[in-house]
Amino acid sequence: MNNIWRIYTRDLRNLTKNVIGVIVLIGLIVVPALYAWFNIAASWNPYDNTKSLKVAVANQDTGYKSDLMPIRVNVGETVINKLRANDSLDWQFTNREEAMDGVSSGEYYAAIIIPKQFSADMMTLFSSEVTHAKLEYVINEKTNAIAPHITGKGADTLTTTIDQSFAKTIGTVGLDIASSLLKYAQSPEMKQYVTTATGHVGDLASQLHTASEQLRAYSSLLQSSQTIITSTNSLLLQSTKSADGATAALKQGSAGMNSFESTLNASSNSLSAALGQASKAYDQISAQIDQALSAVGEQSTAAAGQMTALQKKVNTNADGFKDLADKLSEQAESASQADLKQALENAASRATSAESSLRSVANSLGQAASSVKQGNTSISTMQQTVKQRIADAQSSIASLSSDYDKNLKPKLQALNSSVSDLVTQTDGILSDLGTTAGGVTHLSDNLLTDISAIRGDLGSGADSLQSASDQLTDFGNKLTAAYNNGNPENLEELNSSDPDALATLLASPVSLHRTAVYPIANYGSAMTPFYTVLSIWVGSIILVAMVSVNISDRQRAAVLGMQTIVDDKKAHRGNPEKALKAHQQYFGRYLIFLSIALFQAGLAALGDLFYLRVQANHAFKFMLVAWLAALVFSSIMYTLTLSFGDVGKALCVVLLVMQVAGSGGTFPIEMLPGFFRAVYPFLPFPHAIDAMHAAMTDSYGSEYWQAMGMLALFLIPTLFLGLVLRRPMVRFNAWVNRNLASTKLM
């Protein structure tokens, strides 16, 4: 330890014993600090000085004028006027030729050309084919690396300004129109208009509701007709005789219907056809009964079965008339017209009477079948009873048909004509209802198909009309409520608002609120860690370039108190403890490097704090980072130079170049190429910069001490190289030095 101290004190005396040495020493300490200060001051706040960057602007916009907008609009001139009041850049207003020539010559950093169709393209916003308006931006990228990005930011800002100005103009016009509308909304004319409009809407909704109910009534009647036709058709299948008379009646109900009005008329005709068919069908049943009873004795069982089957068919037919009576009663209850209500009630009563007659026919057929099975011989009496009841049933059906044709059917048809204007709006709901059949059974099948289609279409039409009626009613209610419940004070407040202020809000409805985490006062403070750490490294490089890392033989002898190095070697052989050891020489000479490096780092850091006044929330921690960086960097430089000589000095410069690019001090490390991202953790710069950032702002957890610890870890491989691996390199260094000396230049 004594020898280490002797080497250090002797080096210190030799360095300060003459003026030149002191001047050089001061230069070694001050130059790195100046390097840091000049760079930090130069980058203190460069983005506040962009007003000196010249950017040419050429307006070629010819404007826009149309029949809709008789006033000529020139957005380009509006842009020029706004730029004249903008001092973020040094805007130069010129023509296209001079702007392009100025960019090429370097007089202007960039140029913005507003094309001829700029206003016309902007106004396509109100057409069906929108064309994006474009600005031509020309940039000279060779003049400076940063200037293109600054002028590009200016161009982006200009584009945003144009968009906001255009939106503001449109908003102002729209709000002026809205203000006029609000004034009219409070006028007596508007109140009268709302009252009239809601009245018309209510009337139309009522008519649609009436039409919907009428369609549902037709659908119900058709359902009853369908039931009667189905049961009658089943009865007709029991007969082998023709039904030419019924065919003529059925043709009237299945005729093609090309319009919705004819469909409604056909639905009323279908019931007439069904009743006529049912009446004529019982002529065939009467004949069939005669045929069956004439076979009693020879084929009694078959005759009884035939009459039982007829009994079931007649009961089914009676069910159809019962359903018809129920439907007519339902329609009578919902009918609003007194005469129509009375006609429906009468028809329902006659349908009930027809049902009762048919039940009597069915009972008679059942009794007759039972008598035949038991062998009762009073066949003629039974036959007369059944035929009489069939005649009564036919009379009841005929009475129902006559009453329907004379009383109910004309009223339904009259009601059809009253809503024909509404129902024609459902054009195309129905198609042809069928074709004329060749026989009674075939005609009945077609009629059933037609009636099913008609009922489906009527149901859909009724639903549509009811939906439209409900929507109109709801619209009328909302229109009335909107007018009656409006707050005049709110309308007046909106009317009295400043349209320009509201338009400005519409043009830029979102404002960005920036919240800085660990805020930095200015750009110079943000760059302080990088430039300060860099200056400390540069200072260590200057040290190894200016100060020798090796101890000469004369210096070793002086430290040991010997006259020559020969005596030192003899002493070493005879008394080894009096010789200088490798670690003593390493640390003894390194202490002078460390002292100067600490002064370099301390001066640079103190100048940052008190001369430049950079931001530093924790000044002492800031100083600690600078001193630890000086310790680590100077030891690396000293060890590399001591171990590899001039090659080591070159390695120091190589490491400097790598760390300037790959330390993340200027650009985020994530933006750098893959090689730099890979070597980033193994360089001392990033850890020193991170620690200094934490000292200047605040630390997240133990961030500061972790960075300091990572920086200190570089001392381990440095000392291992300087104290252990350096010895095998002695001969290699001697060989390198001999070869360099042989060049007579190095």
Beta strands, then each sheet from edge to edge (+ up, - down):
strand 1: 54-59
strand 2: 90-94
strand 3: 110-114
strand 4: 136-139
sheet 1: 2+ 1+ 3+ 4-
end
